[in-house]
């Protein structure tokens, strides 16, 4: 099976398209492994720091889903840039359904 295609829009507007994301991997790890600017993942994916904050493209929100209560609390604590489409990409696992997803990296505050 071929990988899943993920598009990250970096803070400067550059689109980084990753065409071989592995199913089951977190989007944070995919971003870090591919040098996506602005995704730091300081807590290692523990949903504790907010340094992998992204905005999910409107047409992908239903596929990606909403944050759970813990992710929501982390977003509330660590960022003033939270929007309805905010997610921590450490909490999103690559799946075949996400093929083509588009995410915008939120600039660090």
N, C-alpha and C positions, 0 to 999 in steps of 0.2 A: 504494500500500500504506500502511496506517495504521501508526503507530508501535507500539512494544513497551511494555507497561506494567510498570514496575518499582516496587516498594515498598521504601523505606528507612525503617527505624525509627531515629530519631535518639536520641542518648544520653539525652535526657529522656523518651523513650517516645513522642514525637510521631511519627505515621506520615506520611511524605511520599510521596504516590503520584504518579509521573510517568507520564503516559499516552502520551507521544509520543517515547519514546527511539528514536533513529535506529540502525538496524542497521549494525554496523561500528564504532560509537563505543565508547570504553571506558566502563565503568560509572563510573569516577572522573570523567571529563569530564561525563557525564550528571548526576552528583551535584553537581559544582561549578557547572555551568550552571544548575542549579535550586535553588541555595542550601541544599543539604542540610547541616545542622549537623554538624560533626565530621569532614567529609571535606576535608582540606587539600590533599593532593597536592603537597607541598612539592618533590618531586623532578621534578615535571612528568610523571609516569607512567613513570619509569625503573626502577621496582622497586628503589629504593634507600633509601627513608625510612620506610615503614610508616605514613604519615599518611593512608592510605586503607584502613585495616584494617577489615574487616567480618566478621561471622559469617553464613554462609549458612544459611538455614532448612533444617531437616532434610530435608524432602521435596524440596528442590531440589539437594541435594548431588551426586547422580549426574549431573544435567543440567549443573551448573556445572563439575564435575570437580575434581580435586585440583590443588594448586599444583605447578609444575615445580620442579626442584632449586634454581634461582636464587631463585625466590619463597620457597621453604621456608627457604633460608639467610637471606634478608632478614627474614622473620618471626622466625626464631630470634634474630637479632641485635638487633632493634629493639623487641621486645615481650615482656613477661612474661604477657600476656593471651592468648597463643596457645592455641587449642583445635583439635580435630580438624576443625572446620568453618570455620577461619580462612582467609581469602583477602585478598589485596590487590586492591581493585576496579580498580586501574589495569591489571591483568593479565587482566581478564575483558571480552570484547567482547560487545556487544549482538548477539543473534541472535534469530530468530523463536522458537526453542526456549525462550528465557528469558522469554517473555511471561507475566507474572504472578509472576516471581521475587520473593522477599522476603529482604531483607538487613538485618541489625542493625549499625549503626555502633558500633564499639568506642570507648568513651571514651578520650581521650588520657591517657597515664600521667603 
